[in-house]
């Protein structure tokens, strides 16, 4: 199979879909790997590392897209890329279709086979290709939130860890999954006073056992959220409904409960955001203020730490990339139901129920 690795074109996206070692393994298996020149530079992998293991360096994105049977990348195809997708081409990347109808329709019209990292499952019901980026985003949410609490950025001027004689900052984490757990640990490590909420009592019991003493777990309901909004200096939206749009748990009217200068980091923005006033921002222009509350809603947070993120992501994706190149999407879906869950659409047919419901579209069962 001919596998292509294009340079990411989303604003301030420095990750790459494959490391040189991934190209090496594919070449060893008899596949051809086309890497767009400069694709790996943002993650610390120059072209010569790819060519040294047998990958072919090509000069343009159009060369990669037009010549490849399978495309491996990080972010969803951007507007300029959708037009380069060819029929029955396998795309293996993050899509987050439920948050973007234009992307959904564009990929359906291309008749590609869209295999989404974020909906591939495992035996435990986890999302193993989403987990590493959730870990990065969870930790980064507190790092970024702490920065934008600084007064020059419009924050309230609170140091999350406090100092002797001064109380630490308050961090409110909405969602006890991977993102929320990593955010709570990071905030606790800085010395903040942390509250994490979730609707899964078993998850709350688990978090209560493993979290340090400065983290409290609370059952999530509208009243509990409103009370903690008034208490918090930093709010992390860490809600995930696999494959679907995130629920709006903080409404516009709720901002009146939040102290001016507090910061919201909506990690769920890739899935539409869990804050009604959230809109996608970029690393170059990451924040804006609504009713005195600083909003950080960068749609590709892990891209800021591309070296770490690329390694973490490809550690998880590479075994699947090798299988996909060997068997193709149809056969691999028949062999493995977890991979079948990754296929969101195939040859113009939508097969993911959550995406169909998000956009009021027809959905069919996957027939691989």
C-alpha positions, 0 to 999 in steps of 0.5 A, a space after each residue: 500500500 502507498 501511505 502518505 504523510 502530509 504536513 499539517 495545515 491547521 493553524 499552529 499545528 506542529 504535530 505529524 502523523 508519523 515518526 520516522 520509525 513508523 515509516 521504517 516499519 511500514 517500509 519493512 513490511 513492503 509498503 511505500 511511504 510518501 512524506 511531504 517535505 517538512 512534515 516532521 520539522 515541527 515535532 523535531 523530525 527533519 526530512 533526512 530522518 525519514 529518507 534514511 529509513 526508506 521513506 520518499 520525500 515529496 515536495 507538495 501536499 497534492 503529490 501526497 494526496 494524489 498518489 497515496 491509497 492511505 493518508 495518516 495525519 493528526 487533525 481533520 482535513 482542512 478546507 484546502 485538503 478536502 478537495 484533494 481527497 480521492 474516492 475510496 482513499 483511507 484517511 486515518 486521523 482525528 475527525 470530530 465530525 459531530 462538531 463540524 457539519 461542513 467537514 462531515 458533508 465534504 468527506 461524505 461527498 469525497 467518498 473516502 473511508 474515514 477512520 477516526 482515532 477518537 472512536 476506535 475502542 478497546 476491550 475495556 470500552 476505552 478510546 486508546 487513540 484519544 487517551 494520549 492526547 487527552 492526557 496531554 490536554 488535561 495537563 496542558 489545561 492547567 498549565 495554560 490556565 495558570 498562565 492566563 490567570 496572570 494579570 497582564 492577560 486579563 486574569 485575576 492575578 491568582 497564583 494557583 499554588 499560593 504561598 505561605 500565608 496566602 491561600 492557593 487558587 481554586 480549580 474546578 474540573 468538570 468531568 472525571 475522565 482522562 482529561 479531567 483526571 490529568 487536569 486535577 492531578 496537575 492542579 493538585 501538584 501545583 498546590 491548588 485546591 481542586 474539585 472534580 465533578 462527574 455523574 458516574 458514582 463508580 468513577 467518583 469512588 475511584 477518583 476519591 481513592 487515588 487523588 491527593 488530599 487537596 482534591 475533592 470529588 463531587 457528584 455533578 448536577 446543575 446546582 453543584 456546578 453553579 456553586 463551584 463556578 462562584 468558587 473557582 479561579 480556574 474552570 476546566 471543561 473536560 466533558 466527553 461523549 464519544 463521537 458526539 457533541 459535548 453537552 453545554 454544561 455552562 450556559 451564558 447566564 452562568 457566567 454571572 456566577 463566575 468572578 471576573 478574571 477567572 479563566 475557563 479552559 474548554 478542552 471539549 472545544 474539539 467536540 463543540 465545547 461544553 461552555 455555551 460562550 466557547 468558540 474555537 481559538 488558536 495558539 496565536 490568539 488563544 483567549 478572549 473575554 466574555 462578561 469579565 471571564 477569560 476563555 481559552 478554547 484552542 482547538 488543537 491544544 496538544 499541538 503546542 507541545 508537538 514533540 511530546 504529543 507526536 511521540 505519545 500519539 504515534 505510540 498508540 496509532 502505529 500498531 493500527 497503522 501497520 494493520 490498516 496498511 496490511 489488511 485495508 479498512 474493510 478486512 480489518 473491520 471484519 477482523 476487529 470490531 474495535 477498528 470497525 468502531 473507528 470507521 465513521 463513513 465509507 464511500 459516501 455512507 455515514 455509519 456513525 450514529 452519534 455523528 448522524 444524530 448531531 447533524 440530522 443525517 441518515 445513518 446505515 450499519 457498517 457493511 465492511 
